[in-house]
Amino acid sequence: MNSSKALEKLKNGNRKYRTSKRGRALITSKLRHKLADRGQHPYACVICCSDSRVVPEMIFSADMGDIFTIRTAGNVINSGEEASVEYAAEHLGVSLVVVMGHTLCGAVAAALSGTPYGSIREITDIIKTAVGDEKDPERAAVLNAENAVESLKCHTGLSSLIKEGKLEIIPALYHTRSGRVSFGPWKQEE
Ligand SMILES: [Zn+2]
């Protein structure tokens, strides 16, 4: 599936999610067996926060096998995440990668407010570098996602796929209260 079709599928899935009264939860043994026998062919890779309210499969009304998901607190990118994206793009043929930040993100709030301790600083330092002097949490979440997109685009294995037109990497923002996902890239003034 090409990246524009994959993006359309994510948008439709998110629309469905926002208008549903109940989740679909279509996990069947038939699907599980099919995926085990024929392998996985996800149509998109989504990198998002580990926040328990930000669940890509639900947000995009996706089934098991649809989305290759990478989750870290604050959706920060390190070498393990880069390698995972490379695996999705090169070996699974995923053509669309979405780095999805979200509103009400605790990791972003921690980076903005101040004095995280211990190994949590490994996360907040990356976010602080990405957001600079920005004080607005929503805008900071956007900057953090955009920064992750830029660092992925520079990754050796991925930049060649982008040049060949086989891969697109875009930022997105999940609105934790409304359930809406807005997809970038955004114009500077938005
Ligand atoms: Zn978060």
Boltz pocket constraint, residues with backbone or C-beta under 6 A from the ligand:
constraints:
  - pocket:
      binder: B
      contacts: [[A, 49], [A, 50], [A, 51], [A, 73], [A, 74], [A, 75], [A, 102], [A, 104], [A, 105], [A, 106], [A, 107], [A, 108]]
      max_distance: 6.0
